[in-house]
Amino acid sequence: MSNNWYEDLNEYIKLGEPKPEEKTVAWQTAIGLQAVDGLTTSEYLLETAKENIEGKITIKEANARISNYYEERSDRHAIETGTKEADIVAGRITALLAEKAFSFTPAACMSIHRYLFKDVFMHAGEIRTYNISKNEWVLNGKSVFYASYDSIPMTMEYVFKTEKAFSYQNLSRNEIIKHLAQFTCDIWQIHPFGEGNTRSTAVFIIKYLNSLGYFIGHECFDKNSWYFRNALVRANYNDFQNDIYATTIYLEKFFENLLFGGKNELKNRYLHIDWKDIKK
């Protein structure tokens, strides 16, 4: 897809009508989130998004059109290069972000994953039955330690129960940021599904933040979704022998920008374990 998709969609925000603006933010977020798994959406998806923003088709019609597009294609190029998954999931993320309904439960996480990845992954919405590791660029090919598959239900229940009992009343802005970063980090580290964890976690967190009264714009997730994932990696990785410690500081910078209009520079190279700040 053209590298100008952001500018193309951003024109709809400049036009100023609230409803098109909300749709634009949802589409930009959904498209940007595909980068966490190295995927890109197609020109066809962009044109479909524009028609939805303009009110020519509903989001339900947009998603049906995207599905039909890939069912009818005779060549496999778009599928092989990843645009099928990116297009389908982006459309579904947009649909979920447009919904006001939300339930703060582990079941809601599973429901989000099931909806986003049905017919994309074989076990969409199902808790993994095996342990996983993933080579990470920011860790020089090493992996975070994810939750053991047999502990996932209990761990999720504990994390959600703890968060539900937590009070944000009278917290400072920095305290709110730090707590939300840690909560997001804890959910992601569980990695309950075989694939698609970061995208489903991001959608859940956006909807959770909306339920807390925050309006989530497009600026962070559409341009910095890979930073978001790498920040989650650094928040869950320790190597004491080499003086590397898990830290939510990078995730806190992301949330400060996301929630309070912070101006932190979100550069992926800063998250690499070999990065040295020459200013220090």
N, C-alpha and C positions, 0 to 999 in steps of 0.2 A: 504494500500500500504506500501511497505517497507520503513523504516525510512531512507534508504540510497539513496532515489531518487535523492537528491541533489548531492551526490558524483557520482552517476551513470551518471547523465547528465553533471556534471562538467568535466568529462573526455573529452568531445567533445570540450570544450574550450581549454583544454591543447593541443589538436591536432593542433590547430592553424589556420586552414583555416577560412577566414573571414565569408563566407556564413554559414557554420555550426555553427560558434560561434554566429552569430546573431540569428539563429534559437534556439540555446540552451538558450540564454538569454531570448528570448520570452517565451519559454516553462517553464523555471524556474520561471519567473515572474508570468505566468498564473497559474501554479500549486500552488505557494506560496500564491497567492491572495485568494485561496479558504478558507484559514484559517480564513479570516475575518468573515465568517459565520459558523465556526466550521466544515467545510467539508474537506474530504480527497479524493484524487483521487486513482484510482485503479492501480494494476500492469499492467492491459491491456492498460491503458492510457499511462503508462511509456514506454511500448514496442512500442506502436504506435508512440509516440514522438521520440523515437530513430530512427525508420524507416524514419520518416520525416527528421530528422536532417541529416541522412546518405544519403538522396536524393533518397531513394527507393520509396517513395510515396510523393505526393504533400500535402500541408496543406489541400486542398480541399478534397483530397482522405482520409486523416487522419480523418477529421471531419465526412465524410460519413461513414467511418468504425466504428467510435465510436457510431454514431447514430444507425447503423445497429446492432451493438453488443447488445445494450439494447433492441432493437425491437425484436431480435431473442431469448433473454433469456427466459427460461421457469420458472426459479425461481425468486423470488422478493427480495432476500437478498441484492443484491448490490444496488437496488433502495431504499430499506427501510433504508439502512445505509448511504445514501447520496452520494454514488459514482457516480450515474447516473448524478445528477446535476453538481457535481464537474468536472466530465470528459467532459461533453458536453460544459460547460461554459469555462473550461480551453482551450479546443481546439479552441473555438471561440475567446477567448482573444488572443491566439497566432496568429490567422488569422488576427485580427485587428491590432495587433502590427507590423505585417509584411507589412501592407499596408502603403504607403507613403501619401495617400490622407488624408486631414484633413480640417475641416471647423470649425472656432471658432464661433459657434452659439449655442443657446439653442436647436435648432433642431438636431444638431450633438449629443448632450447628449442623446436626446430621441432616435436617431437612433442607438447609441451604445447600449443602454439598450434593445431596441427591438431586435437587432441582437443577443446579448448575451443570452437573456432569452426567445426567441420565443420557444414555445412548452415546456417551463419549467415553466413559470408563465403565468397565464391566461391573465393578463393585461400587458404584456411586451411592453414597449415603451409608455405606456399610463400614463398620470399624475393621481395621486391618487385622489379619490373623497371623502376622509375621512381624519380625523386627526389621528395621530399616536403617540404612546409613546413606549419606549423600556427600559426594565430593564437592567441596565449596572452594570457589576461587579465592575468597577473602581469607581462607584458612590454609592456602597452599595445598589444596586437595584433601585436607582432612575433613572429618564430619563432626557435626554436633551429636551428642548422645540424646536420642529421642526416647520417649517413654516406651517401656516394654509393652508389647501388645496385650499381654494378659492383665496389665494394670490400668489400661486406658479408661474403662468405665468408672472405676473408683477414683482415679485421678481427676477426671473431668468433673465428677460430682463434688469432690473436695474444692476444686478451684472455683466452681460456680457458687457453691455454698458460702465460701469465704468472701467472695466479691459481693454477693447479695447482702451479706451482713455488714458490709463496710459502709461507713457514713462519710460522705464528702462534705458535710456541713462544716463551715468555718475553716476549710482548708485554704491555704494560699494557692495561687496559680501554679507555682513550682511544685507544690505537694500534689496537686491534682495531676499534673503532667507526669510526675515520677510514678504515681500509683497506677495510672492508666497504662503507662509504658510497661510496668511490671506485669500487670494483668494480661496484657496482650502477649507479652513474652511467654507467660505461663501457659496460655492456651495453645500458642503455636508450638511450644516445645513438646506437647503431648503428641502432635502430629497423628491424629486419630485415623486418618485415611491413607491409603497407599499413594495417592497422587492428588494434586489440587488443594493441598492444605493451606498454602499462603493466600490464594485467591478467596477461598471460602472463609478463612479467618478475617481477611480484610473486609469482606462484605458484612460479616457478623459484627465486627467492631464498628463499622460505619453506622449500622442500624442501631447498635447499642448506644453510640454517642448521640445519635439523633433522638433516642428515647430519653437521654439525659438533658436534652434541650440545646445541643450544639448543632449548628448548621455546618455541614461538611462541604466545603467548596471543592473544586476540581484540581487546584494548583498542586497539591502534594502527590496524590495518587496517580494523576495522569502523567506527571513528569518524573516522579521519583519513586515509582513502585519497586524498582530493583534495589534502590537504596533502602527502602522499607524492609525488603527481605534480608538484605545483607546486615542491616541493623539488628534484626531478629536473630540472625546467626551469631553475631558478636555478643548478644545478650545471653546466649546460652552456651558459650564455649570457654572452657578453662584449659590452660596448659601451664600449671604452676612452675614446672621445671624451666620453662622459658619465659617466665614473668608475664604471662598472658592471662588475664582474668575476665570473667564474664562481666559485662557492664551494659547498663541500659542507657548510658549517656547519649549514644547515637540515636536511639529510638526516642529519647526525650527531645532531642533537637527536632526530629520529625514531627512529634506531637505539638511542640511549641509553634511550629509553622502552621500545622494543620488547624489547631484550635484557636490560636491567639494571634495569628498573623505575624509570627516571628520571621526573622530574616536570616536564619541560620543557613550557611552554605552547605548543601547536602551533596557532597561529592563521594562517590563510591571508593575512590582511592584512599580516602581518609580512614575507611573501615578495614583495610587490609592489615593483617597482623604484622606486616613488615614496614608499614608506613611510619615514617619518622617526621615529626613536626620540627622543621628547622628553626622555627621561631622560639622554641623552648631553649 
